[in-house]
């Protein structure tokens, strides 16, 4: 019996809810904008629907400690059971919503994330390279071929990783940085020789990072 020829068509709609924290710098609404923005993606341990978890690490922790933080800071929360690289479209739509509602300097949007958020930063940055002035993945990586990061060729990237990371091996960052460097990208990698998985505390506590970010503009 010959094989049957068929065709199937359907529309699939997926509903996604992203809770988030939003920091507006001192003077917002009083001093004329626009304002630079940091888009922060947390790690796997902060998933769920309790946004107070986001205060444990990274940019939300910095903002809680320093209300004078001079950037708009957007920190979404990944739904329980999901993974940032699977939520790239939702993350992009959230970004567009915030840009439309607030005085964001669209030439100075900086993407960063830790661990799972580092994976998300590589993925979201590669999917929408024209949206970001710089990308800072911390102890991250990317599933699949490293050549996917070639889309970031014209975006400054500064990656960070701990040499003794038992959770996400240093090789994850190294292969992506090497792939981007090989295609002429503007990329650098800082390795902390004694650091394990937490390579973000030292990174986000370093004023040089923020000076470098502000020097980048689309």
C-alpha positions as CSV (number, residue, x, y, z in Angstrom):
1,X,0.0,0.0,0.0
2,X,1.5,3.4,-0.9
3,X,2.2,5.9,1.8
4,X,-0.5,8.5,2.3
5,X,0.2,12.1,1.8
6,X,-1.2,14.4,4.4
7,X,-1.0,18.0,5.6
8,X,-1.7,19.3,9.1
9,X,-2.1,22.9,10.1
10,X,-2.7,24.4,13.5
11,X,-2.2,27.6,15.5
12,X,-0.7,27.1,19.0
13,X,-0.9,29.9,21.5
14,X,1.3,29.7,24.6
15,X,0.5,31.9,27.6
16,X,3.4,33.1,29.7
17,X,3.4,35.2,32.8
18,X,6.6,36.9,34.0
19,X,6.7,38.6,37.3
20,X,9.4,41.2,37.6
21,X,11.1,43.8,39.7
22,X,11.7,47.3,38.2
23,X,14.1,49.8,39.7
24,X,13.8,53.5,38.6
25,X,16.9,55.6,39.4
26,X,16.8,58.7,41.6
27,X,15.6,61.6,39.6
28,X,13.5,59.6,37.2
29,X,10.5,61.6,36.3
30,X,12.2,64.8,37.5
31,X,15.3,64.9,35.4
32,X,14.8,64.5,31.7
33,X,15.7,61.1,30.3
34,X,16.2,58.8,28.6
35,X,18.0,56.5,31.1
36,X,20.3,53.5,30.5
37,X,18.9,50.2,31.5
38,X,20.2,46.8,32.7
39,X,18.2,43.8,31.9
40,X,19.1,41.1,34.5
41,X,18.3,37.4,34.3
42,X,18.5,35.4,37.5
43,X,19.7,31.8,38.1
44,X,17.7,28.6,38.4
45,X,17.2,28.8,42.2
46,X,15.1,31.9,42.0
47,X,12.4,30.5,39.7
48,X,8.7,30.6,40.8
49,X,6.2,33.3,41.7
50,X,7.8,34.8,44.8
51,X,9.7,37.9,43.5
52,X,11.5,38.4,46.8
53,X,13.7,35.4,45.8
54,X,15.3,37.8,43.2
55,X,16.8,39.8,46.0
56,X,19.3,37.1,46.8
57,X,21.7,37.7,44.1
58,X,22.8,40.0,41.3
59,X,21.4,43.3,40.2
60,X,18.3,43.2,42.5
61,X,20.5,42.7,45.5
62,X,22.7,45.6,44.4
63,X,19.7,47.8,43.9
64,X,18.3,46.9,47.4
65,X,21.6,47.8,48.9
66,X,22.1,51.0,46.8
67,X,18.8,52.8,46.0
68,X,20.9,55.3,44.1
69,X,21.8,52.7,41.4
70,X,21.9,54.9,38.3
71,X,20.3,52.6,35.8
72,X,16.8,51.5,35.2
73,X,17.0,47.8,36.2
74,X,14.5,45.2,34.9
75,X,14.7,41.8,36.6
76,X,12.0,39.3,35.5
77,X,11.3,36.0,37.2
78,X,11.4,32.7,35.3
79,X,8.3,30.5,35.9
80,X,8.7,27.4,37.9
81,X,9.8,24.4,35.8
82,X,10.9,26.6,32.9
83,X,14.4,27.7,31.7
84,X,15.4,31.1,30.4
85,X,16.5,29.9,27.0
86,X,13.0,28.6,26.5
87,X,11.5,32.0,27.3
88,X,13.4,34.2,24.8
89,X,10.2,35.4,23.1
90,X,8.6,36.3,26.4
91,X,11.7,38.1,27.6
92,X,11.9,40.1,24.4
93,X,8.2,41.1,24.6
94,X,8.6,42.2,28.2
95,X,11.6,44.3,27.2
96,X,9.5,46.0,24.4
97,X,6.7,46.6,26.9
98,X,9.1,48.3,29.4
99,X,10.8,50.4,26.7
100,X,7.4,51.6,25.5
101,X,6.2,52.5,29.0
102,X,9.4,54.1,30.5
103,X,12.1,56.5,29.5
104,X,14.6,53.9,28.5
105,X,17.6,54.9,26.4
106,X,17.2,52.4,23.5
107,X,20.9,53.0,22.6
108,X,22.0,51.9,26.1
109,X,20.2,48.6,27.0
110,X,22.6,46.2,28.7
111,X,21.8,42.5,29.1
112,X,23.3,40.4,31.9
113,X,22.6,37.2,33.8
114,X,24.0,34.6,36.1
115,X,24.1,30.8,35.7
116,X,20.7,29.9,34.0
117,X,20.5,33.7,33.4
118,X,24.0,33.5,31.8
119,X,22.6,30.9,29.4
120,X,19.6,33.2,28.9
121,X,21.8,36.2,28.2
122,X,23.8,34.3,25.5
123,X,20.5,33.1,23.9
124,X,18.5,36.3,24.1
125,X,21.5,38.4,23.0
126,X,22.1,36.1,20.0
127,X,18.4,36.2,19.1
128,X,18.1,40.0,19.2
129,X,21.6,41.4,18.8
130,X,20.3,44.7,17.5
131,X,18.5,45.4,20.8
132,X,21.5,45.5,23.1
133,X,24.5,47.8,23.6
134,X,26.4,45.1,25.5
135,X,26.0,41.6,26.9
136,X,27.5,40.3,30.2
137,X,27.0,36.6,30.7
138,X,28.2,35.3,34.0
139,X,28.9,31.6,34.5
140,X,26.7,30.8,31.6
141,X,26.8,28.9,28.3
142,X,24.7,27.8,25.4
143,X,23.2,24.5,24.3
144,X,24.0,23.6,20.7
145,X,26.7,24.8,18.3
146,X,28.9,27.7,19.5
147,X,28.5,29.3,16.0
148,X,25.1,30.6,17.1
149,X,26.8,33.4,18.9
150,X,28.1,34.8,15.6
151,X,25.1,37.1,15.5
152,X,26.7,39.0,18.4
153,X,29.7,39.9,16.3
154,X,29.0,43.6,16.5
155,X,27.9,43.7,20.2
156,X,30.5,44.1,22.9
157,X,30.5,41.0,25.2
158,X,32.2,40.7,28.5
159,X,31.9,37.2,30.0
160,X,32.8,36.1,33.5
161,X,33.4,32.6,35.0
162,X,35.0,30.9,38.0
163,X,37.8,28.5,37.1
164,X,36.6,26.0,39.7
165,X,32.9,26.2,38.9
166,X,31.4,22.7,39.5
167,X,27.9,23.6,38.2
168,X,28.7,25.2,34.8
169,X,32.2,24.3,33.7
170,X,34.5,27.1,32.6
171,X,34.7,25.4,29.2
172,X,31.1,26.6,28.5
173,X,32.1,30.2,28.5
174,X,35.4,29.5,26.8
175,X,34.0,27.9,23.7
176,X,31.5,30.7,23.1
177,X,34.1,33.4,23.7
178,X,36.5,31.6,21.3
179,X,33.7,31.2,18.6
180,X,32.9,34.9,18.9
181,X,36.5,35.9,18.8
182,X,37.1,33.8,15.8
183,X,34.5,35.7,13.8
184,X,35.9,39.1,14.8
185,X,33.7,39.8,17.7
186,X,34.4,42.4,20.4
187,X,34.6,39.9,23.3
188,X,36.6,39.4,26.5
189,X,36.5,36.8,29.2
190,X,37.5,37.3,32.9
191,X,38.2,34.1,34.8
192,X,38.4,34.1,38.6
193,X,41.1,31.5,39.4
194,X,39.8,30.6,42.8
195,X,36.0,31.1,42.3
196,X,33.5,28.3,42.1
197,X,30.0,28.9,40.8
198,X,29.5,32.3,42.4
199,X,31.4,34.5,40.0
200,X,28.7,37.1,40.1
201,X,29.3,38.7,43.5
202,X,32.7,40.0,42.6
203,X,31.6,41.0,39.1
204,X,28.6,43.0,40.2
205,X,30.5,44.6,43.1
206,X,33.1,46.0,40.7
207,X,32.6,49.6,39.7
208,X,34.6,49.0,36.5
209,X,31.8,46.9,35.1
210,X,29.3,49.8,35.2
211,X,31.8,52.2,33.8
212,X,32.5,49.8,31.0
213,X,28.7,49.4,30.4
214,X,28.1,53.1,30.2
215,X,30.9,53.4,27.6
216,X,29.0,51.1,25.3
217,X,26.2,52.5,23.1
218,X,24.5,51.3,20.0
